[in-house]
Amino acid sequence: MPSWKRSSRDPERLADLARGKARNKIQAPSRRWMGSSPSHAFMVRHYLDEIDRLKSIVEVFDARIATMLATRERDLANRDTIPGSGWLAVEVILAETGGDMTQFASAQHSASWIGVCPGQNEPTGVNKSGRTRPGNSNLKRLLGTAVMAAVRDKDSYLSAFFRRISARRRGRRALIVDMHKLAIAIWHVLHGQKPYRDLGADYFAKRDPERAMRRMTKEANSLGLTVRFEPIAAA
């Protein structure tokens, strides 16, 4: 920030620093008193110094993270293939887990550690709750954001799975189950050191075609229509 912006007490100059919608609130009276109070100037100076201090801390941590990630190029490239992820997500995952998936006995153990395993409230083990157990709040928040971005891609497996679960359960429940799926995928990507392979939105139809045809027939019948399935002739 230019030095004049830090030391200026001129109301006109200070008012012109407003951005976005704040500029609509600049009135003539505010210009007259802006910067005239010594107490306000003291507090603004304090806030600016605090912002500079926090920026310097962020720069130190950014440099440290860059150094640690320099040797994890393969993990970074593989992790970046998972839907809904970005470089910040990669950094958070590697920072929280250390990138060493051997510390977890299985993918289910890693998901349980993160805290994205839906609760089992029945003696039979039937999941009826959308709640999750306590876990790593940073990764849990990250998975939630990644899943919400991934379900927007209608051609992805996570999006198809979300629609499949939300059709008979609440949306929150479907979100948590998708977070669980994503946590499992992350474990396999980092443990096997291989890129993520999306199963595709048609995975469930291909896995159980008869069920898919029954569903389409039922939907057509609800509209007063009937359908007939015939194999496509080979070219």
N, C-alpha and C positions, 0 to 999 in steps of 0.2 A: 504494500500500500504506500503511495507517495507520502512523503513527510508532511506535506501541507494538510492532508486529510486528517492526520493524527493531531496536529497542533492548531488547526483552524478553529476559530470561534465565530466565524462569519455566518449568520443565519441563512443567507442566500445560498452560499456554497454547500452548507450542510444539508439544506432542504433538497438541493439538486442531486444529492447522493442517493435519494430514495429510489427504489426499483420496483417494477411490476405494479401491482395494485396499490402499493403504498403511495405512489405518486398522486393518485386521485385524492388522497387525504391531505395533501399539502395545501394549506390555506394561508392567507395573508397573516392572520394572528399567530399561527404557528411559526411562521418565518421570523416574526418579531422577537419571540422569546427563545427560539431554538439557539442553544449554545450560550445563553446569557447567564445560566445558573452555574456557579462554581461547583456545587455538589454534583450536578449532572456531568460536568466536565471531568471531575475526579472519578466518578463511577465508570464513565466511558473509557477513560484511560486504563482503569483497572481491568475492564472487560477485554480491551484490546491486548493488553499484556498477557492476560490469561489465554486468549486465543493463540497468541504467538507461542506461548509455552506448550500448549497442547499440540500445535502443529509440529514443533520440534520433536516432541515425543513420538508422534506418528511417523515422522521421517526416520527416526532411529529404528522403530519397529519394522517399517517397510524395508529398510536396508537389511535388517536381520532376516526377515522372511525371504527376501530375494536370494540371500546367501544360502539359506537352508534349502530352497527349492531348486537351486542351480543343479543339484545332483539328482533331481527327481523328474527329469524331463519326460521319461517314459510314462510315469504315473500321471503326470499332468496331461499328457496327450491322450491317454486312455480315459482318464476321468472326464475330460472335456467332451467325450462322446456321449455321455449320459444326458438324456433330455432334461431341460430346465436348469442346467448347470452353467456356470460362468467361471471366470478366473477367480473371483472372490470366493465362490463356493469351493473351488479346488483348494485354495489356501486355507479356508476354515476347516475343511475335512482333514487335510494333512496336518494342520496344527493341532486339532483336537485328538486325532487318533495316532499321530506320529507316522501315519502311512504304513504301519506294521500290523497287518491283519492276522499274523500268526498268534498274536496275544489273545485272540478270540478262537474258541474251539470250533465254532461254526458260524455261518452267516446269521443263524437265529440268535446266537449269543451276542453278536454285535448289535443286532436290532434291539435286543432286550437291554443292552447297556445304554443305547441311545434313548430308549424309552418309548419306542413306537410299536410295541406289541400290545394289541387290544386286550383289555382286561378280561379275565375269565371269572365270572361271578357265580357260575353254576357248578355243582359237584361233578357233573358229567363233562365239564370242560367246554361247554357250549358258550361261544362268545355272544353276549347280548348287549354289551356296553360299548359306547364309543370313546370311553376314557382310556388314557394311557398311563402307564406307571411312571414314576419319577425317573429321570435320566439326564442325559446331557442336553441342557436347554438350548445351547448354541446350535448343536446339530439338529435338534428337533425343529427349531425355528427355521433353519436352513432347508430342511427336507420339506416342510410345509410350503415354503415359498417356491421351491423347485417343482413340487408336484402341481401347484396351481398354475405354473407356467407350462408344464408338460401336458396337462389335460386339454389345453387349448389346441394342441395338435391332434386333430381328429383322426389322423392316420397312424397314431402311435398305439402301442400296446397299453401303456399306462392310461391313456384316454379311454380306450375300449374297456379296460378293467374298471375304471372309475364309473362309467355309465352302467356297466353290468351290476355293480354293487349298489349304486345309488338308486337303481330301479326298484329295489326291494328293501333298502335300508336308508337311513337318513344321510344327507350329504356329508355331515361331519364324520360319520362312520366310514363312508367311502373314502374320504380324504385320508383318514388315519390308516386304512388298509393299503392305500396307494403309497403312503409314506413308508409303510413296512416293506412293500415291494421294492421301493427305491433303495432303502437301506440294505436289503439283501443284494441288490444289483451292485451297489458300491463295494460291498465286501468281496464279491466275486471279481470285480474289475481290479481292485487293488491286490487281492490275494493271488489271483491267477495272472496278473500283469497282462491283461488282454483287453481290447476295447469292448465297449458295450454293444451288444447286438439286439436291436429291437425286434420283437417277435411280430410286430405289425398288428393293425386293427382287426384283421380278419383271422387272428390266431384262434379265437374261440369257435368261430364258424368252421374252420378247417379241422379243429380237434374233435368236434362233435357235429358233423353236418346234419344228422337226422334231427337233432334238437333245434338247430338253426332253421331247418325247413318247417318244423312244427310251429316255431314261433312266427315265421312269416305267414304260414297258413292261418294261424289264429288271428293275426292282425288283419289279414285280408278278409276273413270271415266276419270280423267285427265291423267291417265297412260294407258288408253285403256282397262280397266278391269271393271268387274261388280261384285257386291257382293250380297249375299243373307243372310239375318239374320234369324236364327231359334233358338228358345229357347233350352237350354240345358236340356236334359231329367234328371229328378231326379234320384238319385242313388237308 
